[in-house]
């Protein structure tokens, strides 16, 4: 997948959901009135030092990328990077 899509990042495999659980991205969710365990769509922005800079739990796809981009631009302006 990484080679096929020419990604320049390291990918993480998490079959036991340990990392997702730690970030609150795995757990109980409700869809169409049914409760199940699964991936909870969320975004975590991690700074270059490995700290959580921003967390968006239970996001909706529409408009979310723009919100993340705005925070990235703001942080870049503040940090002068």
Backbone as JSON, one array per atom type, in Angstrom:
{
  "sequence": "XXXXXXXXXXXXXXXXXXXXXXXXXXXXXXXXXXXXXXXXXXXXXXXXXXXXXXXXXXXXXXXXXXXXXXXXXXXXXXXXX",
  "N": [[0.82, -1.19, 0.0], [1.88, 1.27, 0.85], [4.01, 1.62, -0.97], [2.63, 1.4, -3.39], [1.03, 3.72, -3.34], [2.91, 5.64, -3.13], [3.74, 6.75, -0.62], [5.34, 8.82, 1.73], [5.6, 8.28, 4.4], [5.67, 6.52, 7.56], [3.71, 3.68, 8.18], [1.33, 2.39, 10.51], [0.46, -0.67, 11.93], [-2.23, -1.99, 13.68], [-3.53, -4.38, 14.88], [-4.59, -5.32, 17.32], [-5.85, -3.17, 18.37], [-4.71, -1.49, 20.26], [-3.3, 0.97, 20.11], [-5.23, 2.59, 18.86], [-7.23, 2.48, 20.84], [-5.96, 3.84, 22.91], [-5.95, 6.42, 21.91], [-8.6, 6.94, 21.92], [-9.95, 6.14, 19.68], [-11.1, 3.74, 19.16], [-13.84, 1.81, 19.99], [-17.1, 1.67, 21.53], [-19.75, 2.28, 19.35], [-22.54, 3.8, 17.69], [-24.69, 3.01, 15.1], [-27.21, 3.46, 12.83], [-29.02, 2.76, 14.83], [-27.94, 0.49, 15.94], [-25.62, -0.91, 18.21], [-22.15, -1.27, 18.27], [-18.71, -2.46, 18.33], [-15.93, -0.7, 17.19], [-13.97, 1.24, 14.82], [-13.67, 4.57, 15.69], [-14.15, 7.42, 14.06], [-11.74, 9.82, 14.09], [-9.39, 12.52, 14.59], [-6.01, 13.07, 15.26], [-3.63, 15.4, 15.93], [-0.25, 15.4, 15.93], [2.6, 16.8, 17.29], [6.0, 17.75, 16.23], [7.59, 16.88, 18.36], [6.31, 14.7, 19.32], [4.11, 15.1, 20.9], [0.6, 15.44, 21.69], [-1.01, 17.77, 19.85], [-3.46, 18.67, 19.04], [-6.81, 17.46, 19.19], [-9.46, 15.91, 17.62], [-12.27, 14.46, 18.39], [-14.58, 11.93, 17.26], [-15.29, 12.79, 14.5], [-16.86, 14.22, 11.57], [-16.66, 13.61, 8.13], [-17.2, 15.61, 6.16], [-16.05, 18.8, 5.59], [-14.12, 18.58, 7.55], [-11.37, 18.31, 6.93], [-10.68, 20.89, 6.17], [-10.87, 22.22, 8.62], [-8.77, 21.04, 10.06], [-6.62, 21.81, 8.46], [-6.73, 24.59, 8.84], [-5.96, 24.79, 11.54], [-3.37, 23.77, 11.35], [-2.21, 25.73, 9.7], [-2.46, 27.95, 11.39], [-0.86, 27.17, 13.59], [1.58, 26.97, 12.31], [2.03, 29.62, 11.62], [2.24, 30.79, 14.16], [4.4, 29.44, 15.24], [6.3, 30.08, 13.45], [7.37, 28.42, 11.53]],
  "CA": [[0.0, 0.0, 0.0], [2.78, 2.43, 0.95], [4.73, 1.74, -2.24], [1.64, 1.62, -4.45], [0.55, 5.09, -3.28], [4.09, 6.49, -3.0], [3.65, 7.49, 0.65], [6.63, 9.08, 2.36], [5.42, 8.19, 5.84], [5.63, 5.18, 8.13], [2.36, 3.25, 8.51], [1.22, 1.61, 11.73], [-0.52, -1.73, 11.97], [-2.74, -2.06, 15.06], [-4.58, -5.4, 14.87], [-5.19, -5.5, 18.64], [-6.53, -1.91, 18.69], [-4.1, -0.88, 21.45], [-3.01, 2.39, 19.85], [-6.52, 3.26, 18.65], [-7.89, 2.62, 22.14], [-5.25, 4.88, 23.64], [-6.35, 7.73, 21.38], [-10.06, 7.05, 21.92], [-10.43, 5.92, 18.31], [-11.7, 2.41, 19.08], [-14.77, 1.61, 21.1], [-18.51, 1.49, 21.24], [-20.35, 3.3, 18.49], [-23.92, 3.51, 17.33], [-24.98, 3.32, 13.7], [-28.54, 2.97, 12.46], [-29.65, 2.2, 16.01], [-27.23, -0.7, 16.42], [-24.39, -0.64, 18.94], [-21.08, -2.22, 17.93], [-17.35, -2.04, 18.61], [-15.25, -0.44, 15.93], [-13.16, 2.45, 14.68], [-14.37, 5.84, 15.87], [-13.44, 8.36, 13.21], [-11.21, 10.95, 14.83], [-8.11, 13.0, 14.09], [-5.07, 13.51, 16.29], [-2.48, 16.13, 15.38], [0.91, 15.16, 16.79], [3.66, 17.76, 16.94], [7.29, 17.11, 15.93], [8.16, 16.28, 19.56], [5.51, 13.54, 19.68], [3.02, 15.49, 21.81], [-0.69, 15.69, 21.05], [-1.2, 19.21, 19.71], [-4.89, 18.91, 18.89], [-7.56, 16.22, 19.06], [-10.84, 16.06, 17.2], [-12.94, 13.16, 18.55], [-15.84, 11.67, 16.56], [-15.44, 13.78, 13.44], [-17.58, 13.93, 10.33], [-15.73, 13.88, 7.03], [-17.5, 16.85, 5.44], [-15.51, 20.02, 6.17], [-13.13, 18.34, 8.6], [-10.01, 18.58, 6.42], [-10.48, 22.34, 6.21], [-10.63, 22.58, 10.02], [-7.41, 20.61, 10.39], [-5.71, 22.68, 7.72], [-6.73, 25.9, 9.5], [-5.14, 24.68, 12.75], [-1.98, 23.64, 10.9], [-1.75, 27.05, 9.25], [-2.33, 28.8, 12.58], [0.32, 26.73, 14.34], [2.76, 27.31, 11.52], [2.22, 31.06, 11.75], [2.65, 31.1, 15.52], [5.72, 28.87, 15.47], [7.22, 30.64, 12.47], [7.97, 27.32, 10.79]],
  "C": [[0.87, 1.26, 0.0], [3.5, 2.67, -0.38], [3.76, 2.09, -3.36], [1.2, 3.09, -4.51], [1.67, 6.1, -3.05], [4.03, 7.39, -1.75], [5.04, 7.64, 1.26], [6.55, 9.05, 3.87], [5.43, 6.74, 6.29], [4.18, 4.86, 8.51], [2.39, 2.34, 9.72], [0.15, 0.54, 11.56], [-0.94, -1.92, 13.43], [-3.85, -3.1, 15.17], [-5.25, -5.64, 16.22], [-5.85, -4.23, 19.17], [-5.95, -1.19, 19.91], [-3.84, 0.61, 21.26], [-4.32, 3.15, 19.66], [-7.25, 3.48, 19.96], [-7.27, 3.73, 22.95], [-5.62, 6.29, 23.19], [-7.87, 7.91, 21.37], [-10.68, 6.82, 20.56], [-10.97, 4.51, 18.1], [-12.64, 2.25, 20.25], [-16.19, 1.45, 20.6], [-19.02, 2.65, 20.38], [-21.74, 2.84, 18.08], [-24.14, 3.93, 15.88], [-26.3, 2.67, 13.33], [-29.23, 2.26, 13.62], [-28.98, 0.96, 16.58], [-25.94, -0.28, 17.09], [-23.36, -1.72, 18.58], [-19.74, -1.65, 18.38], [-16.67, -1.79, 17.28], [-14.43, 0.84, 15.98], [-14.06, 3.66, 14.81], [-13.57, 6.88, 15.1], [-13.04, 9.58, 14.03], [-9.87, 11.35, 14.21], [-7.27, 13.46, 15.27], [-3.89, 14.16, 15.58], [-1.34, 16.0, 16.38], [2.03, 16.06, 16.34], [4.99, 17.04, 16.72], [7.96, 16.46, 17.15], [7.37, 15.06, 20.04], [4.39, 13.83, 20.66], [1.72, 15.7, 21.03], [-0.91, 17.2, 21.04], [-2.68, 19.56, 19.61], [-5.59, 17.57, 18.67], [-9.0, 16.54, 18.68], [-11.51, 14.69, 17.33], [-14.24, 13.1, 17.75], [-16.16, 12.7, 15.49], [-16.34, 13.29, 12.32], [-16.68, 14.38, 9.18], [-15.96, 15.24, 6.37], [-16.96, 18.07, 6.21], [-14.39, 19.82, 7.18], [-11.7, 18.67, 8.14], [-9.7, 20.06, 6.47], [-10.2, 22.82, 7.64], [-9.21, 22.22, 10.45], [-6.39, 21.51, 9.71], [-5.62, 24.06, 8.35], [-5.87, 25.87, 10.76], [-3.67, 24.55, 12.37], [-1.41, 24.98, 10.46], [-1.55, 27.99, 10.43], [-1.09, 28.45, 13.37], [1.59, 27.11, 13.6], [3.06, 28.79, 11.64], [2.74, 31.45, 13.12], [4.1, 30.64, 15.75], [6.75, 29.39, 14.48], [7.93, 29.59, 11.64], [7.55, 27.32, 9.35]]
}
